[in-house]
């Protein structure tokens, strides 16, 4: 049974049926929202909890969550929106039939949250991409907060009804800026003004109460715990000294990272907790790794990781290998000059997993891998300017430098 309509904010037109029809349309739309399934990060867990039995958003008319934008009229943005997802979000929004509504849920969605500073990939607010009707703050907001946001949206829909459709807020076009420094400066100015206004009262209080002493907060001394010795790692495979000896026979110019004037005795002193981290020249990089893979004593047949480190004056390409059969591990480190496009040989012919690892390293550092079958960006758009994990990367249109 449809309840009695409240007093409509729309002016009553005499001798027409428009106002009752308008109210019924608004009531129907507000209580039959079909949300799109769209969760990109941890806020999606709270959105799922809102739909589950404890909270049951079906009580508010959100019975059917749709997997297709063509069957949805509400999109709840739950979680971080990264730049590569931005164009997909716009596509989903454009594919939704109107009238359509947007709820931005959580600090990351609303403003970038903890990723507002020093982040090259997180969009600093969903309203920079699509219009947003209701904001639900929190990190993450509880299901009750999301339900309250849904109810506020329903109020807006009922007010808009049919003739006065809900007018979306415009897309936010302001450039990103250091908001924390601006807010801190505004706060300092307000505090200064407040102190000036209270100065006379403070002086009078000191005269009237010469013996007054403010409350001193006593700091609690933290407890001290006994040092716990680390549990020794069981040694698997060849000892580090033996690994080093085998490699030194084949590559006499081999070094060990952070161990000057390396000797077998120094390697033995490091113990079995240490994973051998050898430094190799670019000329010996591919032959050394091929030897590690093919030698029967070593059999380094599994690539754990391939990445890079930017030391400002040079790059280190680091390869982490494991012998599945024997259990020993090794790091291989090769230095490259800090050029715009440093180059090194690809390992994709030796390890299938190197294909993606090298694409990721190219994407973030710009290192070229000679002989790679398909060297292209992996996480960022093709037109992204530069490589964001390089120390010389600067992009004021995307990155706000942390002020502290």
QUIGIGI-V415770 format. One record per residue. N is the residue number from 1. SS is DSSP state (@ for helix, = for strand, . for the rest). OMEGA is omega as a letter, one per 40 degrees, with the letter a starting at -180 (none if undefined). BURIAL is 1 if it has 9 or more other C-alpha atoms within 8 Angstrom, else 0. Layout:
n	ss	omega	burial
N	SS	OMEGA	BURIAL
N	SS	OMEGA	BURIAL
This chain:
n	ss	omega	burial
1	.	a	0
2	.	a	0
3	.	i	0
4	.	a	0
5	.	i	0
6	.	i	0
7	.	a	0
8	.	i	1
9	.	i	0
10	.	i	0
11	.	a	0
12	.	i	0
13	.	a	0
14	.	i	0
15	.	i	0
16	.	i	0
17	.	a	0
18	@	a	0
19	@	i	1
20	@	i	0
21	@	a	0
22	@	a	1
23	@	a	1
24	@	i	0
25	@	i	1
26	@	i	1
27	@	a	1
28	@	a	0
29	@	a	1
30	@	a	1
31	.	i	1
32	.	i	1
33	.	i	1
34	.	a	1
35	=	i	1
36	=	i	1
37	.	a	1
38	.	i	1
39	=	a	1
40	.	a	1
41	.	a	1
42	.	i	1
43	@	i	1
44	@	i	1
45	@	i	0
46	@	i	1
47	@	i	1
48	@	i	0
49	@	i	1
50	@	a	1
51	@	a	1
52	.	a	1
53	.	a	0
54	.	a	0
55	.	i	1
56	.	a	1
57	@	i	1
58	@	i	1
59	@	a	0
60	@	i	0
61	.	i	1
62	.	a	1
63	.	a	1
64	.	i	0
65	.	a	1
66	=	i	1
67	.	a	0
68	.	i	0
69	@	a	1
70	@	i	0
71	@	a	1
72	.	i	1
73	.	i	1
74	=	i	1
75	=	i	1
76	=	a	1
77	=	a	1
78	=	i	1
79	.	a	1
80	.	i	1
81	.	i	1
82	=	a	1
83	@	a	1
84	@	i	1
85	@	a	0
86	@	a	1
87	@	i	0
88	@	i	0
89	@	i	1
90	@	i	1
91	@	i	0
92	@	a	1
93	@	a	1
94	@	i	0
95	@	i	0
96	.	i	1
97	.	i	1
98	.	e	0
99	.	a	0
100	.	a	1
101	=	a	1
102	=	i	1
103	=	i	1
104	=	a	1
105	=	i	1
106	.	a	1
107	@	a	1
108	@	a	1
109	@	a	1
110	@	a	1
111	@	a	1
112	.	i	1
113	@	a	1
114	@	i	0
115	@	i	1
116	.	a	1
117	=	i	1
118	.	i	1
119	.	a	1
120	.	a	0
121	.	a	0
122	=	i	1
123	.	a	1
124	.	i	1
125	.	a	1
126	@	a	1
127	@	i	1
128	@	a	1
129	.	a	1
130	.	i	1
131	.	i	1
132	.	a	1
133	.	a	1
134	=	i	1
135	=	i	1
136	=	a	1
137	.	i	1
138	.	i	1
139	.	e	0
140	.	i	1
141	.	i	1
142	.	i	0
143	@	i	1
144	@	i	1
145	@	i	1
146	@	i	1
147	@	i	1
148	@	i	0
149	@	i	1
150	@	i	1
151	@	i	1
152	@	i	1
153	@	i	1
154	@	i	1
155	@	i	1
156	@	a	1
157	@	a	1
158	@	i	1
159	@	a	1
160	@	i	1
161	.	a	1
162	.	a	1
163	.	i	0
164	.	a	0
165	.	a	1
166	.	a	1
167	.	a	0
168	.	i	0
169	.	a	0
170	.	i	0
171	.	a	1
172	.	a	0
173	.	a	0
174	.	i	0
175	.	i	0
176	.	a	0
177	.	a	0
178	.	a	1
179	@	a	0
180	@	i	0
181	@	i	0
182	@	i	0
183	@	i	0
184	@	i	0
185	@	i	0
186	@	i	0
187	@	i	0
188	@	i	0
189	@	i	0
190	@	i	0
191	@	i	0
192	@	i	0
193	@	i	0
194	@	i	0
195	@	i	0
196	@	i	0
197	@	a	0
198	@	a	0
199	@	a	0
200	@	i	0
201	@	i	0
202	@	i	0
203	@	i	0
204	@	i	0
205	@	i	0
206	@	i	1
207	@	a	0
208	@	a	0
209	.	a	0
210	.	a	0
211	.	a	0
212	.	i	0
213	.	a	0
214	.	a	0
215	.	i	0
216	.	i	0
217	.	i	0
218	.	i	0
219	.	i	0
220	.	i	0
221	.	a	0
222	.	a	0
223	.	i	0
224	.	a	0
225	.	i	0
226	.	i	0
227	.	a	0
228	.	a	0
229	.	i	0
230	.	i	0
231	.	a	0
232	.	i	0
233	.	i	0
234	.	a	0
235	.	i	0
236	.	i	0
237	.	a	0
238	.	i	0
239	.	a	1
240	@	a	1
241	@	a	1
242	@	i	0
243	@	a	1
244	@	i	1
245	@	a	1
246	@	a	0
247	@	a	1
248	@	i	1
249	@	a	0
250	@	a	0
251	.	a	1
252	.	a	0
253	.	a	0
254	.	i	1
255	=	i	1
256	=	a	1
257	.	i	1
258	.	i	0
259	.	a	0
260	.	i	0
261	.	a	0
262	.	i	1
263	.	i	0
264	@	i	1
265	@	i	0
266	@	i	1
267	@	a	1
268	@	a	1
269	@	a	0
270	.	i	0
271	.	a	0
272	.	i	1
273	.	a	0
274	.	i	0
275	.	a	1
276	.	a	1
277	=	a	1
278	=	i	1
279	=	a	1
280	=	i	1
281	.	a	0
282	@	a	1
283	@	a	0
284	@	a	1
285	@	a	1
286	@	i	1
287	@	i	0
288	@	a	1
289	@	i	0
290	@	i	1
291	@	i	0
292	@	a	1
293	@	a	1
294	@	a	1
295	.	a	0
296	.	i	0
297	.	a	0
298	.	i	1
299	.	i	1
300	.	a	1
301	.	a	1
302	=	i	1
303	=	i	1
304	=	a	0
305	=	i	1
306	=	a	1
307	=	a	1
308	=	i	1
309	=	i	0
310	=	i	1
311	.	a	0
312	.	i	0
313	.	i	0
314	=	i	1
315	=	i	1
316	=	i	1
317	=	a	1
318	=	i	1
319	=	i	1
320	=	a	1
321	=	i	1
322	=	i	1
323	.	a	1
324	.	a	1
325	.	a	0
326	.	i	1
327	.	a	1
328	.	a	1
329	=	i	1
330	=	i	1
331	=	i	1
332	=	a	1
333	=	a	1
334	=	a	1
335	=	i	1
336	=	i	1
337	=	a	0
338	.	i	1
339	.	i	0
340	.	i	0
341	.	i	0
342	.	a	1
343	=	i	1
344	=	a	1
345	=	i	1
346	.	i	1
347	.	a	1
348	.	i	1
349	.	a	0
350	.	a	0
351	.	a	1
352	.	a	0
353	.	i	0
354	@	a	1
355	@	a	1
356	@	i	0
357	@	a	1
358	@	i	1
359	@	i	1
360	@	i	1
361	@	i	1
362	@	a	1
363	@	a	1
364	@	a	1
365	@	a	1
366	.	i	1
367	.	i	1
368	=	i	1
369	=	a	1
370	=	a	0
371	.	i	0
372	.	a	1
373	.	a	0
374	.	a	0
375	.	i	1
376	.	a	0
377	.	a	1
378	.	a	0
379	.	a	0
380	.	i	1
381	.	a	0
382	.	a	0
383	.	i	0
384	.	a	0
385	.	i	0
386	.	a	0
387	.	a	1
388	.	a	0
389	.	i	0
390	.	a	1
391	.	i	0
392	.	i	0
393	.	i	1
394	.	i	0
395	.	a	0
396	.	a	0
397	.	a	0
398	.	a	1
399	.	i	1
400	=	a	1
401	.	a	0
402	.	a	0
403	.	a	0
404	.	none	0
